[in-house]
């Protein structure tokens, strides 16, 4: 099975946003590099800021926990700086590893106002919503 790379997640999210009434803007020059996409709803002025993460190859030498930790650090920081027109979000590979790592975080994300998107290998995107199960049978890693 091929890994779901950062590039794959960005491309799938960009396509999903365009298909769901968002217009992706230019890159966010002068802002932190973790923001991969910024899109504005064509139906209003609502902006969606997306931090995309991908699976890392074993040869990269990065810790997958560090990817999730870093993403949450920036998402918490962004969501605590009120901007009435922007919603912060996280796009992750829809894999058992990432679902396991995110187990138990759904309620926190909903309370914090962070939208979480899951990107499958085939490019399909689904969003965590209050009425959808977090991950059947998944439990947080120790």
C-alpha positions in Angstrom: 0.0 0.0 0.0 1.4 3.4 -1.0 1.7 6.1 1.7 -0.5 9.2 1.7 2.0 11.9 1.3 1.7 15.6 2.3 1.4 16.5 -1.4 -1.4 14.0 -1.9 -3.3 15.5 1.1 -2.8 19.1 -0.2 -4.0 18.2 -3.7 -7.0 16.2 -2.5 -8.0 19.0 -0.1 -7.6 21.6 -2.8 -9.9 19.7 -5.1 -12.4 19.0 -2.3 -12.5 22.7 -1.4 -13.1 23.8 -5.0 -15.9 21.1 -5.3 -17.5 22.4 -2.1 -17.8 26.1 -2.8 -14.4 27.4 -1.8 -11.9 29.4 -3.8 -8.3 28.6 -2.9 -6.2 31.7 -2.7 -2.5 32.3 -3.3 0.0 31.0 -0.9 0.1 32.7 2.4 3.3 34.7 2.0 4.7 36.0 5.2 2.9 33.5 7.4 4.1 30.3 9.0 4.8 27.4 6.6 2.4 25.0 8.3 -0.6 26.6 6.6 -0.9 24.8 3.4 -4.2 26.1 2.1 -6.3 29.1 2.6 -9.7 29.1 1.0 -12.7 31.5 1.0 -16.3 30.4 0.7 -17.9 31.7 -2.5 -21.1 32.0 -0.5 -19.6 34.4 2.1 -16.5 35.7 3.6 -15.7 32.7 5.7 -12.0 31.6 5.4 -10.8 28.1 6.0 -7.2 27.7 6.9 -5.9 24.2 6.4 -2.8 22.6 7.9 -2.1 19.4 5.9 -0.1 16.5 7.2 1.1 13.4 5.4 2.6 10.0 6.2 6.4 10.1 6.6 8.6 7.5 5.1 10.7 5.5 7.6 13.8 6.9 6.0 12.8 10.5 6.8 13.6 9.9 10.5 10.8 12.0 11.9 8.6 10.9 14.7 4.9 10.6 13.6 3.9 11.8 17.1 5.9 15.0 16.5 3.8 15.6 13.3 0.6 15.5 15.3 2.0 17.4 18.3 3.3 20.2 16.1 0.0 20.4 14.2 -2.0 20.7 17.4 0.4 23.3 18.8 -0.3 25.6 15.8 -4.0 24.8 15.7 -4.5 25.7 19.3 -2.5 28.8 18.8 -4.5 29.8 15.8 -7.9 29.0 17.3 -7.1 31.0 20.5 -6.4 34.1 18.4 -10.0 35.1 17.5 -10.6 35.9 13.9 -14.3 35.9 13.2 -13.8 35.2 9.5 -11.4 32.2 9.8 -11.8 28.6 10.8 -8.7 26.6 11.4 -8.5 23.0 10.2 -6.3 20.0 10.0 -6.2 17.5 7.0 -4.8 14.1 7.8 -4.2 10.8 6.0 -7.2 8.5 6.5 -5.1 5.6 7.8 -5.4 3.4 10.9 -2.2 4.9 12.3 -3.5 8.5 12.1 -6.9 7.5 13.3 -5.3 5.7 16.3 -3.2 8.8 17.0 -6.2 11.0 16.9 -8.5 8.7 19.0 -9.9 10.7 21.9 -9.2 14.1 20.2 -12.6 14.5 18.4 -14.5 16.2 21.3 -11.5 18.5 21.9 -11.4 19.5 18.2 -15.1 20.2 18.1 -15.0 22.3 21.3 -11.9 24.2 20.0 -13.6 24.8 16.7 -11.0 22.9 14.7 -12.3 21.2 11.6 -10.6 17.8 11.0 -10.6 16.4 7.5 -9.6 12.8 6.6 -8.0 12.2 3.2 -8.1 8.7 1.7 -5.6 7.2 -0.7 -8.2 7.5 -3.5 -8.5 11.3 -2.8 -11.9 11.1 -1.1 -12.2 13.6 1.8 -14.5 13.3 4.8 -14.9 15.6 7.7 -15.2 14.8 11.4 -18.6 16.0 12.5 -20.4 15.8 15.8 -22.7 13.1 14.6 -20.1 10.8 13.0 -18.2 8.2 15.0 -14.5 9.1 15.7 -13.0 5.8 14.7 -14.6 2.5 15.4 -12.5 0.4 17.7 -9.6 2.9 17.7 -7.9 3.6 21.0 -5.3 6.2 21.7 -1.8 4.9 21.9 0.0 5.1 25.3 
